[in-house]
Amino acid sequence: MPRPLAAIALALLCALPLAPAQAQAQAQDHSAAEIAAIKQAVFGSPDLPAMGNAQGDAVLVEFSDYNCGFCRKNAPQVAALLESDPGLKLVVHEIPIFGEGSRYAAMAALAAQAQGKYPEFHRALMAMQGKAEQASVLRVAREVGLDVARLQRDMQAPEITQRIERSLELADEIGLVGTPSFIAGDRAVFGYLSKAELAELVAEARAAK
């Protein structure tokens, strides 16, 4: 079900104590700044993996897990949309919610950015057979041409864990209920979406600019 991303503003404002008009205005400005910071973290954080047109006129955000069956099912639809829409940028938040295998895969995927192979590795992990866990993730890494020894070293970098934790926090702050979740503009949608439904979500975001 579509959910407005900006709905968090209402929760923030409702939590504020009663205050004089000037104080309320300042509190609302503060809340607006918090909302802007959250949107920036969702859509524009420079360390997040991205695919498609980096300078595109529209951004689609996906929160996903490599052991999520519907994420895997949705991957070809997302890829088809990217291929058909040259003005679209896809930003991916890795939120491993299906156990240690998912976390290992998410860490490996983010570490693959250092070798410039995140898109290929991401697509291969989504297309793999069986559960994502250490052995299968490293096998896929070799298949896409990653330096596995370097990948394992890069996975231990503190910023990898920090990125995952921040994405998990954002999912909670926005109120996402699971994976896959897609966001474009001020709308968030949970669950499998066809290419046409994804395109509609992106079109609405473009029209709202």
N, C-alpha and C positions, 0 to 999 in steps of 0.2 A: 504494500500500500504506500503511495507517495506520502512523504512527510517533509514539511518545510524545514530546511536547514536552519533558518533564522528563528525557529520556534524556541530555541534555547534562550533567546532574548527575553521572552515572557517569563521563563522560570527564574532568570536572574533578577528581573525587576520585581517579581512577586516576593522574592526573598529579602528585598530591601525594607528597612523600617520606615514608618511614616516620618516625614521631614518637611520643613518649610519648602516653599516652591523653589527657591534657589538651590537648596541642598538636593532636592529631587532632580533638578535639571543636571546638576553635577554628577549625581549617581547614574542618571541615564546616559550621560556622556561616557562615564567610566564603563558602563555595561556595553555601550556601542563599541568602545575600544576593545573590550574583551571578545565581542562577537567578531570584530574585524581580525583580531589575532587568531581566533580559531579558524576562520575562513582561510586566512593566509597559510596556516599550518596544514589545512586540508588540501588546498588547491595549489599553493605556490612554493612550498618549502623546497629550496634548491637541491637538497640532498636526497629527495625522493626519486625512485626510478620512474622513468617516463618513456613512452613510445609514441610514434606518430610524429606530428609536426610540432616541434618545440616552440615555434612562434605562431601556432595556430590561433584562430579567432574563437575557438571554443575548447573547453576542458571537460573531459569526462573523468571522474575519479572512481576507482574500484577498490573496495576493501575485500581481500580474498585470502584463502587458505589453500595450500596445495593438496590437502587431504579432504577438501570439501567437494563432494560429488557434483553439486550444482555449479560450483566454480569451474570445474573441469568441463562440464557440459556447456557452460556459457562461453568458454574460451574461444571456440570457433566463431561464435556470433560477434564477439568483441573484435576479433581479428578481421572479420569480414567488414565490419563497420569502419575500422581504421583504414582498410584498403580502399574503401569506396568514398571516404571523406578526407580529402587531402588537407583540410583546414582544421583537423581535430587532433588534439593532444590527449593522450591517456596517461593519467597519473595513478600509480599503484601503491596502496598501503598494504603492507604485509601484516596481517593479524593472525598469528598461529593459535587457533583456539581448539584444535583437534589433537593436542598432545605433543609429546617430545619430538616425534617425527616431523610434525608440522613446523615446530620451532627450528629444527635443524635445517629444513628446506628453506625456510624464510631467511635464516642467517646466511645460508649458502647463496641464495638468490641475490641478496643485497651485497654480499662480498663480490659477486660476479661483476658488479658495476666497475670495480677497479680494473678489470680486464676488458671492459667495453663489450661484454657479452650478456648483459642482463636480458635484453629482449629474446634472444635465442634460447637462453636457459629457462626463462619464465615460460615460454611457449612449450618447450620440451618437457618441463616438469608438469605442466597442465595436461599434456598429452600422454604421459607415461601410464603404463599398466601397473596395477598394484599400489600398495601404500608407499607414500613418501617417507623414507627413513634413511638413516645414514648410508647404508650400502647402496640403496637404489638411487639416492640423490647423487652420490659420488660417481656411480656408473653413468648417469645422465650427463653429469659434468664432463666426464671424459668424452662422451659421444659428441658433445657440442664443441669440443676442442679447448676446454678450459685447462689451465695449468692447475691440477688438483692440489698439489702441495702448496702452491701459493694461495689457492682458494681457502684451504684449511687454516692457513696462517691468518689470512685477512678476516676470516669469520670471527676470530678472537678479539678483534678491535673493539674497544668499548663503544664506539659510535654505532656499531651494528646493533648491539643490544639496546642502546638508547633510542634508535629509530623505531625498533619494534615496539618498545614500551610506549613511546609517544603515540604511535598509531593506535595501539590498544586503548590508551587514554582518550584519544580523540573519538574513537568509536563509542566509548561510554559517554563522553560529554555530549555528543550529538544525539545519542539514544538509538544507535543502530542495534538491531536485534540479532544479527548473524551475518553469514557470508553466503553468497556474494551480496554486497550492498553497493549500489551505484549512486553517485551524486553528480548533478550538473546544475549550474545556477544555484537556486535556492531549494531544490527538490532532491530528496533522498528516497531511493526505492530499494527495498529488500527482495531478494529472490531472483530466480532465473528470468532473463529478459531476452526476447528474440532480437535479431538485428533491427527489425522494424521498430520495436518498442524502444530500443536503445537510441535509434535515430530520432524518434519522437522526443525523447527526453533531451537530447542535445539540441534539437530544433527549438524547443521551448526556451532553453537557456539562451540561445542566440537571439530569439525574438524579444526576450525580456531585457536585453542590454540597453 
